[in-house]
Amino acid sequence: MELNLHRLWIFMQVVQHQGFSAAAHKLYMSQPSVSNQVRRLEQSLRVTLIDRSGARIRPTAEGEVLAEYGKRVFLLADEAVAAVQQVSGLTSGRLLVGGTTTVGTYLLPQLLARYQEHHPGIECDVYVGNNEAVLERLLAGGIGIAVVAGAPSAEQLVSETVLSERLVLIAAPGHPLAGGQQVEPAALRGSRFLLREPGSQTRELQEQVLQDSELTDYSRSDVWGPEAVKQCVAAGLGVSLISEHAAADHVRAGTLVLVPVGPEPRSRPVNLVRRRDRLPSPAERAFVGILKSLGRWPDELPGR
């Protein structure tokens, strides 16, 4: 009995993507080839790993055990690569960083540009998604490190606060509240609030701020992504609470205005997150060093 690592990886993709076709698309293989490799893995181990009886495939009890060990196998392989890179230095390699939507859009591009100035031989990739999607990838091992808004609670993750940001209330220039005077929460009753999609950490904080302001009975619309939120606000569809950094360019251009609110909405931490059981690569450690050197979230990185 032997374990073929190539077939194990294919099996892991089938489990992760919950189907042979989805795994085949991810792996750039045909669906019959994926099915055949998994079946040959089952034959070599003399067990059934995938329950194919339902509308959607799922791992058997044996498959679940193998999937858990498979995660550990490939995490260990990543650590082995990191150890080799420690010897050769940062002359070549690849860096993959995850970021929640606001962080990934308004901070990581500048930060990675600074990184590549110091390490031009390292190729940089960025995965951007809402809080839920980024944490899922971290837990699955698809991302080694991420910079996220808010503090994740999963025990498998280690997080460290590196920056902070605050939410600001934005409105269209012609909105009745756009006079520049500070408004009390009571003045916001009757406004339509545009909220980020469920699964977004910004959405959680938006709801918390509204609750703290005792604005529990309000009209609302769900809008996916910060850019769409800003465009909807600019079109006069409502007001919204978004990151100060997401709003900055539009406020400078005059397409949005800030509405001062008393008291100011609470700030939120921006955290560096990684899996507890994974050794960061030298490329990741170098990125962390640049991130921690910032001290604050700048509009433009120092020295650029």
VEXPA-476263 format. One record per atom (N, C-alpha, C): residue in one letter; x, y, z. Coordinates in pm, whole numbers, padded with zeros to 5 digits, always signed. Example, Ala and Ser with C-alpha at 12.3 -4.5 7.8 and 13.67 -1.06 7.14 Angstrom:
% VEXPA-476263
a+01319-00569+00780 a+01230-00450+00780 a+01320-00330+00780 s+01285-00225+00708 s+01367-00106+00714 s+01290+00003+00787 
END
This chain:
% VEXPA-476263
m+00085-00120+00000 m+00000+00000+00000 m+00089+00124+00000 e+00065+00218-00094 e+00144+00339-00101 e+00054+00459-00128 l+00106+00575-00093 l+00029+00699-00110 l+00097+00784-00216 n+00029+00803-00329 n+00080+00884-00438 n+00042+01030-00411 l+00143+01117-00397 l+00116+01256-00359 l+00042+01332-00467 h+00069+01300-00594 h-00003+01367-00701 h-00152+01335-00693 r-00184+01207-00673 r-00324+01168-00660 r-00386+01224-00532 l-00307+01231-00426 l-00357+01291-00302 l-00395+01437-00324 w-00312+01511-00398 w-00342+01652-00425 w-00472+01666-00505 i-00489+01579-00604 i-00613+01584-00683 i-00733+01553-00595 f-00720+01452-00510 f-00828+01419-00416 f-00859+01539-00326 m-00757+01608-00278 m-00778+01725-00192 m-00857+01834-00265 q-00828+01852-00394 q-00899+01953-00471 q-01046+01914-00490 v-01073+01784-00509 v-01211+01737-00523 v-01289+01764-00395 v-01225+01737-00280 v-01291+01762-00152 v-01312+01911-00131 q-01209+01991-00157 q-01218+02135-00133 q-01324+02201-00220 h-01332+02159-00348 h-01424+02223-00442 h-01556+02147-00456 q-01570+02040-00378 q-01696+01966-00366 q-01747+01912-00500 g-01655+01864-00581 g-01699+01805-00707 g-01582+01776-00799 f-01600+01677-00886 f-01496+01641-00981 f-01480+01747-01090 s-01593+01801-01137 s-01586+01900-01245 s-01519+02028-01197 a-01556+02073-01076 a-01496+02195-01022 a-01347+02177-01000 a-01308+02059-00949 a-01165+02031-00929 a-01091+02026-01063 a-01155+01965-01163 a-01092+01956-01296 a-01067+02096-01353 h-01164+02186-01334 h-01148+02323-01383 h-01032+02391-01312 k-01021+02371-01182 k-00914+02432-01104 k-00778+02377-01145 l-00772+02248-01176 l-00645+02182-01206 l-00611+02182-01354 y-00698+02238-01438 y-00680+02236-01583 y-00667+02092-01636 m-00753+02006-01584 m-00759+01866-01626 m-00899+01836-01674 s-00916+01725-01742 s-01050+01682-01780 s-01116+01615-01660 q-01249+01620-01658 q-01322+01559-01546 q-01298+01408-01539 p-01295+01334-01652 p-01266+01190-01643 p-01127+01162-01586 s-01029+01247-01619 s-00894+01226-01566 s-00891+01242-01415 v-00962+01343-01364 v-00968+01364-01220 v-01035+01245-01153 s-01148+01202-01208 s-01219+01087-01151 s-01132+00962-01150 n-01056+00943-01258 n-00971+00825-01268 n-00859+00828-01165 q-00799+00944-01144 q-00691+00954-01046 q-00741+00927-00905 v-00859+00978-00872 v-00915+00953-00739 v-00949+00805-00723 r-01004+00745-00826 r-01038+00603-00818 r-00911+00517-00800 r-00803+00554-00868 r-00679+00479-00852 r-00621+00497-00712 l-00641+00617-00654 l-00598+00638-00515 l-00679+00548-00422 e-00810+00540-00446 e-00894+00452-00365 e-00850+00306-00377 q-00818+00265-00498 q-00774+00128-00519 q-00643+00099-00447 s-00550+00195-00451 s-00422+00173-00385 s-00437+00165-00234 l-00534+00239-00178 l-00556+00238-00033 l-00661+00135+00009 r-00731+00079-00090 r-00834-00024-00067 r-00948+00026+00021 v-00986+00152-00001 v-01101+00211+00068 v-01174+00301-00030 t-01299+00335+00004 t-01375+00434-00072 t-01356+00569-00004 l-01307+00665-00079 l-01279+00797-00022 l-01388+00898-00050 i-01462+00879-00159 i-01564+00974-00201 i-01699+00903-00209 d-01799+00961-00143 d-01937+00911-00155 d-02000+00978-00275 r-02027+00900-00377 r-02080+00952-00503 r-02230+00930-00517 s-02298+00891-00409 s-02438+00849-00420 s-02536+00966-00425 g-02498+01082-00372 g-02589+01195-00366 g-02576+01289-00483 a-02653+01397-00476 a-02648+01498-00582 a-02512+01569-00581 r-02452+01582-00461 r-02320+01642-00449 r-02228+01543-00380 i-02106+01533-00426 i-02013+01438-00367 i-01971+01487-00229 r-01931+01394-00145 r-01876+01428-00014 r-01780+01318+00027 p-01680+01350+00110 p-01586+01247+00151 p-01651+01148+00248 t-01610+01023+00238 t-01651+00923+00336 t-01574+00948+00465 a-01601+00868+00567 a-01527+00882+00693 a-01378+00864+00668 e-01343+00765+00583 e-01202+00745+00548 e-01147+00864+00471 g-01231+00921+00382 g-01189+01036+00305 g-01163+01158+00391 e-01246+01177+00493 e-01227+01291+00584 e-01096+01280+00659 v-01064+01156+00704 v-00937+01135+00774 v-00819+01165+00681 l-00826+01114+00557 l-00718+01136+00462 l-00704+01285+00429 a-00816+01356+00416 a-00811+01499+00384 a-00741+01577+00495 e-00766+01542+00620 e-00701+01612+00731 e-00551+01587+00729 y-00511+01462+00704 y-00368+01433+00695 y-00307+01497+00571 g-00388+01504+00462 g-00338+01567+00340 g-00303+01713+00362 k-00386+01786+00439 k-00356+01926+00470 k-00221+01938+00540 r-00197+01847+00634 r-00072+01851+00708 r+00047+01817+00618 v+00027+01723+00525 v+00134+01685+00433 v+00177+01804+00349 f+00079+01876+00292 f+00114+01984+00200 f+00160+02110+00275 l+00112+02128+00397 l+00166+02237+00478 l+00313+02211+00511 l+00344+02084+00540 l+00483+02048+00567 l+00569+02068+00443 a+00513+02039+00325 a+00587+02062+00201 a+00616+02211+00183 d+00519+02297+00216 d+00542+02441+00209 d+00656+02483+00302 e+00657+02424+00423 e+00763+02456+00517 e+00899+02413+00464 a+00901+02299+00395 a+01027+02251+00337 a+01079+02349+00232 v+00989+02400+00148 v+01028+02499+00047 v+01080+02625+00115 a+01011+02667+00222 a+01054+02786+00295 a+01194+02766+00352 a+01222+02646+00404 a+01353+02618+00461 a+01462+02626+00354 v+01432+02576+00234 v+01528+02582+00124 v+01552+02728+00085 q+01445+02807+00080 q+01458+02947+00043 q+01542+03025+00144 q+01538+02981+00269 q+01619+03048+00370 q+01767+03038+00337 v+01804+02928+00274 v+01944+02908+00238 v+01982+02996+00119 s+01892+03002+00020 s+01925+03073-00104 s+01897+03223-00097 g+01824+03268+00005 g+01793+03410+00017 g+01674+03449-00068 l+01654+03580-00081 l+01536+03631-00150 l+01570+03679-00290 t+01645+03602-00364 t+01679+03640-00501 t+01573+03595-00600 s+01490+03497-00562 s+01382+03450-00649 s+01275+03388-00562 g+01159+03364-00622 g+01049+03303-00548 g+00919+03376-00574 r+00822+03347-00491 r+00689+03402-00510 r+00626+03436-00375 l+00554+03546-00372 l+00484+03589-00251 l+00336+03599-00283 l+00254+03531-00205 l+00109+03541-00218 l+00054+03599-00088 v-00012+03713-00098 v-00070+03780+00018 v-00220+03794-00003 g-00296+03764+00100 g-00439+03786+00095 g-00476+03917+00161 g-00586+03974+00118 g-00632+04099+00179 g-00783+04110+00169 t-00847+04153+00277 t-00990+04181+00268 t-01010+04299+00174 t-01132+04320+00128 t-01157+04406+00012 t-01095+04545+00026 t-01120+04611+00137 t-01068+04747+00153 t-00916+04746+00163 v-00862+04656+00245 v-00717+04647+00262 v-00651+04608+00130 g-00707+04508+00063 g-00648+04459-00060 g-00652+04560-00173 t-00750+04649-00171 t-00765+04748-00278 t-00685+04875-00251 y-00682+04921-00126 y-00628+05053-00097 y-00496+05054-00021 l-00449+04939+00028 l-00321+04934+00097 l-00220+04843+00028 l-00260+04719-00003 l-00164+04621-00052 l-00093+04661-00182 p-00160+04724-00279 p-00086+04761-00401 p+00036+04848-00373 q+00021+04953-00292 q+00134+05039-00258 q+00240+04962-00179 l+00194+04879-00088 l+00286+04804-00003 l+00367+04703-00084 l+00303+04636-00178 l+00374+04539-00261 l+00469+04607-00359 a+00435+04728-00404 a+00527+04804-00489 a+00654+04836-00411 r+00638+04874-00286 r+00755+04900-00199 r+00834+04772-00179 y+00766+04663-00160 y+00830+04533-00140 y+00915+04495-00261 q+00861+04514-00381 q+00935+04474-00499 q+01054+04565-00528 e+01052+04687-00477 e+01171+04770-00487 e+01288+04706-00413 h+01258+04644-00300 h+01363+04580-00219 h+01394+04440-00268 h+01295+04371-00325 h+01312+04230-00364 h+01258+04210-00507 p+01328+04264-00607 p+01276+04260-00744 p+01266+04119-00802 g+01337+04023-00743 g+01330+03887-00795 g+01211+03807-00747 i+01134+03862-00654 i+01018+03793-00600 i+00893+03834-00677 e+00822+03738-00731 e+00694+03765-00798 e+00584+03777-00692 c+00498+03876-00705 c+00395+03902-00604 c+00256+03875-00659 d+00178+03798-00585 d+00038+03772-00618 d-00049+03820-00503 v-00168+03867-00536 v-00261+03917-00435 v-00396+03849-00452 y-00450+03799-00342 y-00588+03748-00342 y-00673+03845-00260 v-00777+03899-00320 v-00864+03995-00252 v-01006+03939-00248 g-01066+03943-00132 g-01205+03899-00115 g-01260+03957+00013 n-01387+03931+00041 n-01439+03981+00168 n-01382+03898+00283 n-01410+03939+00404 n-01349+03878+00522 n-01369+03727+00525 e-01491+03685+00498 e-01524+03543+00503 e-01442+03463+00402 a-01429+03512+00281 a-01357+03440+00176 a-01208+03431+00207 v-01149+03540+00256 v-01005+03540+00285 v-00973+03444+00399 l-01054+03445+00504 l-01028+03356+00618 l-01046+03210+00579 e-01142+03182+00492 e-01159+03045+00444 e-01034+02997+00371 r-00976+03083+00289 r-00854+03045+00216 r-00735+03026+00310 l-00727+03111+00410 l-00621+03095+00508 l-00633+02961+00579 l-00753+02929+00623 l-00775+02804+00697 l-00750+02683+00609 a-00780+02694+00481 a-00760+02583+00387 a-00615+02570+00342 g-00530+02668+00375 g-00390+02663+00335 g-00363+02722+00198 g-00465+02783+00133 g-00444+02842+00002 g-00368+02973+00008 i-00367+03038+00124 i-00293+03163+00146 i-00208+03142+00271 g-00086+03192+00268 g+00000+03179+00385 g-00021+03289+00486 i-00032+03413+00439 i-00055+03528+00526 i-00158+03619+00462 a-00224+03698+00545 a-00323+03793+00494 a-00327+03914+00585 v-00371+04025+00529 v-00394+04147+00605 v-00543+04174+00597 v-00610+04175+00712 v-00756+04179+00713 v-00805+04288+00807 a-00922+04340+00776 a-00990+04433+00867 a-01060+04352+00975 g-01045+04395+01100 g-01106+04322+01209 g-01015+04213+01262 a-01061+04147+01367 a-00982+04045+01434 a-01052+03910+01422 p-00996+03816+01345 p-01058+03684+01332 p-01052+03607+01463 s-01149+03518+01484 s-01158+03445+01611 s-01121+03298+01599 a-01094+03247+01479 a-01065+03105+01462 a-00938+03067+01539 e-00945+02957+01614 e-00832+02914+01697 e-00711+02875+01613 q-00734+02834+01487 q-00622+02791+01403 q-00538+02906+01352 l-00585+03030+01375 l-00518+03147+01320 l-00451+03229+01430 v-00338+03289+01395 v-00269+03383+01482 v-00281+03520+01418 s-00326+03620+01495 s-00341+03754+01438 s-00269+03855+01525 e-00225+03963+01459 e-00152+04070+01526 e-00196+04203+01466 t-00239+04294+01550 t-00283+04425+01500 t-00162+04506+01455 v-00168+04556+01331 v-00056+04632+01275 v-00096+04775+01239 l-00223+04799+01210 l-00271+04931+01173 l-00413+04947+01224 s-00471+05063+01202 s-00613+05083+01233 s-00671+05178+01130 e-00802+05175+01118 e-00872+05267+01029 e-01009+05295+01086 r-01073+05398+01038 r-01205+05433+01087 r-01304+05440+00972 l-01430+05422+01005 l-01535+05440+00907 l-01580+05585+00906 v-01618+05634+00788 v-01671+05769+00774 v-01806+05760+00705 l-01892+05855+00733 l-02023+05860+00668 l-02010+05942+00541 i-02053+05885+00428 i-02044+05955+00300 i-02183+05976+00241 a-02195+06082+00163 a-02321+06115+00097 a-02290+06182-00036 a-02391+06193-00122 a-02375+06267-00247 a-02368+06416-00216 p-02299+06496-00299 p-02287+06640-00272 p-02421+06710-00253 g-02526+06663-00318 g-02655+06730-00306 g-02743+06678-00194 h-02693+06589-00112 h-02773+06529-00005 h-02804+06635+00102 p-02924+06629+00164 p-02960+06728+00267 p-02862+06737+00384 l-02786+06628+00412 l-02693+06630+00523 l-02553+06676+00482 a-02536+06714+00356 a-02403+06743+00302 a-02360+06887+00323 g-02405+06953+00428 g-02370+07093+00449 g-02239+07116+00521 g-02174+07009+00568 g-02047+07024+00637 g-02060+07039+00787 q-02182+07053+00838 q-02204+07065+00982 q-02213+06926+01045 q-02163+06915+01167 q-02173+06787+01238 q-02318+06756+01268 v-02355+06629+01246 v-02493+06588+01270 v-02495+06485+01381 e-02606+06483+01453 e-02628+06381+01556 e-02695+06260+01492 p-02679+06142+01554 p-02741+06022+01497 p-02890+06036+01468 a-02961+06114+01549 a-03105+06129+01528 a-03136+06191+01393 a-03043+06273+01342 a-03066+06339+01212 a-03058+06239+01096 l-03006+06120+01123 l-02991+06021+01017 l-03116+05935+01000 r-03210+05948+01092 r-03334+05871+01078 r-03407+05916+00951 g-03451+05821+00876 g-03515+05850+00748 g-03420+05837+00630 s-03290+05827+00657 s-03194+05806+00548 s-03192+05659+00510 r-03162+05632+00385 r-03140+05493+00342 r-02991+05463+00352 f-02958+05355+00422 f-02819+05316+00440 f-02783+05206+00341 l-02672+05224+00273 l-02621+05125+00181 l-02514+05044+00254 l-02540+04914+00272 l-02452+04828+00350 l-02377+04732+00260 r-02253+04700+00299 r-02174+04600+00227 r-02242+04463+00238 e-02198+04372+00152 e-02258+04239+00145 e-02233+04159+00273 p-02323+04064+00306 p-02299+03973+00419 p-02168+03898+00398 g-02093+03878+00507 g-01963+03815+00498 g-01850+03915+00500 s-01883+04043+00480 s-01783+04150+00483 s-01766+04198+00627 q-01640+04221+00669 q-01617+04273+00802 q-01667+04416+00812 t-01661+04492+00701 t-01717+04626+00701 t-01866+04622+00732 r-01937+04524+00677 r-02080+04510+00703 r-02105+04491+00853 e-02025+04406+00916 e-02042+04383+01060 e-02023+04512+01138 l-01920+04590+01100 l-01895+04715+01172 l-02001+04819+01142 q-02050+04824+01017 q-02159+04916+00983 q-02279+04892+01074 e-02317+04766+01085 e-02433+04731+01168 e-02409+04765+01314 q-02284+04744+01360 q-02253+04774+01500 q-02261+04924+01526 v-02209+05006+01433 v-02214+05150+01449 v-02359+05199+01452 l-02442+05146+01364 l-02582+05186+01362 l-02653+05145+01491 q-02617+05029+01541 q-02677+04985+01668 q-02631+05074+01784 d-02501+05108+01786 d-02450+05197+01891 d-02518+05333+01887 s-02556+05376+01767 s-02623+05506+01751 s-02773+05496+01770 e-02819+05377+01807 e-02962+05350+01831 e-03044+05374+01706 l-02982+05344+01590 l-03054+05353+01462 l-03089+05210+01420 t-03188+05154+01487 t-03224+05014+01461 t-03335+05002+01358 d-03413+05107+01340 d-03525+05102+01245 d-03492+05193+01127 y-03424+05138+01028 y-03380+05218+00914 y-03400+05139+00786 s-03416+05213+00674 s-03424+05145+00545 s-03283+05119+00495 r-03263+05011+00421 r-03129+04970+00381 r-03131+04898+00248 s-03016+04895+00186 s-02993+04816+00065 s-02857+04749+00080 d-02844+04627+00030 d-02717+04557+00029 d-02646+04584-00104 v-02518+04617-00097 v-02439+04647-00216 v-02306+04571-00205 w-02271+04501-00311 w-02151+04417-00307 w-02027+04497-00350 g-01934+04517-00256 g-01806+04580-00285 g-01805+04729-00259 p-01690+04783-00213 p-01682+04925-00180 p-01696+05018-00300 e-01646+04978-00416 e-01659+05065-00533 e-01805+05082-00573 a-01880+04971-00568 a-02023+04979-00600 a-02096+05065-00498 v-02057+05053-00370 v-02118+05135-00266 v-02098+05283-00297 k-01976+05321-00330 k-01948+05463-00357 k-02025+05514-00478 q-02033+05434-00582 q-02107+05477-00701 q-02255+05494-00669 c-02310+05404-00587 c-02451+05415-00550 c-02477+05539-00464 v-02384+05568-00373 v-02398+05688-00290 v-02389+05812-00379 a-02293+05816-00470 a-02275+05931-00558 a-02399+05953-00646 a-02469+05843-00678 a-02589+05854-00760 a-02711+05897-00679 g-02694+05912-00547 g-02805+05959-00464 g-02896+05850-00412 l-02849+05724-00412 l-02934+05615-00367 l-02935+05598-00216 g-02849+05669-00145 g-02846+05658+00000 g-02713+05706+00054 v-02692+05684+00183 v-02566+05718+00249 v-02501+05588+00293 s-02372+05595+00329 s-02305+05473+00371 s-02190+05505+00465 l-02154+05407+00544 l-02034+05411+00628 l-01929+05323+00562 i-01817+05382+00519 i-01711+05304+00456 i-01576+05349+00510 s-01473+05276+00475 s-01337+05310+00518 s-01299+05450+00472 e-01232+05523+00559 e-01182+05656+00522 e-01091+05649+00401 h-01018+05538+00385 h-00925+05525+00274 h-00998+05495+00143 a-01107+05422+00153 a-01187+05395+00033 a-01254+05521-00018 a-01285+05615+00072 a-01357+05736+00033 a-01265+05849-00014 a-01136+05842+00020 a-01047+05958+00005 a-01045+06016-00136 d-01022+05934-00238 d-01010+05986-00375 d-01138+06053-00422 h-01254+05994-00389 h-01382+06051-00432 h-01412+06182-00361 v-01373+06190-00233 v-01394+06315-00160 v-01308+06426-00220 r-01181+06393-00251 r-01094+06493-00313 r-01147+06537-00449 a-01209+06444-00522 a-01262+06477-00655 a-01396+06549-00648 g-01457+06550-00531 g-01585+06620-00515 g-01707+06540-00553 t-01691+06409-00582 t-01807+06327-00617 t-01877+06272-00495 l-01810+06278-00379 l-01870+06238-00251 l-01831+06343-00147 v-01911+06354-00043 v-01876+06441+00069 v-01881+06361+00198 l-01799+06404+00294 l-01803+06345+00427 l-01907+06418+00511 v-01982+06341+00586 v-02081+06398+00678 v-02028+06376+00819 p-01981+06481+00888 p-01930+06463+01024 p-02043+06417+01117 v-02015+06313+01194 v-02114+06257+01285 v-02057+06261+01426 g-02138+06303+01521 g-02096+06302+01660 g-02178+06204+01742 p-02113+06115+01816 p-01968+06093+01819 p-01920+06019+01693 e-01789+06028+01666 e-01733+05962+01548 e-01749+05811+01558 p-01774+05745+01444 p-01779+05597+01445 p-01647+05539+01495 r-01657+05426+01560 r-01538+05363+01616 r-01440+05321+01506 s-01314+05319+01540 s-01213+05269+01447 s-01208+05117+01457 r-01142+05054+01361 r-01129+04909+01365 r-00983+04871+01343 p-00941+04759+01401 p-00802+04717+01381 p-00783+04654+01244 v-00663+04667+01193 v-00621+04596+01073 v-00516+04496+01117 n-00540+04368+01092 n-00458+04262+01149 n-00382+04183+01044 l-00261+04146+01080 l-00182+04049+01004 l-00219+03911+01057 v-00257+03820+00968 v-00308+03690+01010 v-00235+03579+00937 r-00207+03470+01007 r-00148+03351+00947 r-00198+03229+01022 r-00179+03112+00963 r-00212+02987+01030 r-00112+02959+01141 r-00163+02910+01253 r-00079+02882+01368 r+00024+02773+01339 d-00014+02677+01254 d+00071+02560+01232 d+00158+02571+01107 r+00173+02692+01054 r+00249+02709+00930 r+00366+02802+00952 l+00485+02762+00903 l+00605+02843+00913 l+00608+02946+00799 p+00613+03076+00829 p+00620+03176+00722 p+00748+03161+00640 s+00737+03182+00510 s+00853+03176+00423 s+00937+03302+00441 p+01063+03301+00396 p+01144+03424+00401 p+01079+03540+00326 a+01016+03510+00212 a+00949+03616+00136 a+00836+03677+00219 e+00761+03593+00290 e+00652+03642+00374 e+00706+03722+00492 r+00816+03677+00550 r+00873+03750+00664 r+00923+03888+00621 a+00979+03895+00501 a+01024+04026+00451 a+00905+04119+00431 f+00794+04065+00381 f+00673+04146+00364 f+00623+04196+00498 v+00622+04108+00597 v+00576+04146+00731 v+00662+04259+00786 g+00793+04252+00764 g+00882+04357+00812 g+00847+04493+00754 i+00817+04498+00624 i+00779+04625+00561 i+00644+04673+00615 l+00550+04581+00632 l+00418+04617+00683 l+00430+04678+00823 k+00507+04614+00909 k+00518+04661+01047 k+00595+04792+01056 s+00675+04823+00956 s+00752+04948+00960 s+00666+05071+00933 l+00544+05050+00884 l+00460+05164+00847 l+00419+05246+00968 g+00369+05180+01071 g+00322+05252+01189 g+00182+05307+01174 r+00146+05349+01055 r+00010+05399+01027 r-00023+05368+00883 w-00150+05378+00848 w-00194+05353+00711 w-00179+05484+00634 p-00080+05493+00546 p-00058+05621+00477 p-00139+05630+00349 d-00163+05753+00304 d-00220+05772+00171 d-00117+05732+00065 e+00010+05756+00096 e+00118+05716+00008 e+00233+05672+00095 l+00296+05561+00061 l+00404+05510+00144 l+00522+05607+00150 p+00586+05618+00268 p+00702+05707+00279 p+00811+05668+00180 g+00871+05766+00118 g+00982+05739+00027 g+00940+05707-00114 r+00809+05709-00144 r+00765+05678-00281 r+00719+05807-00350 
END
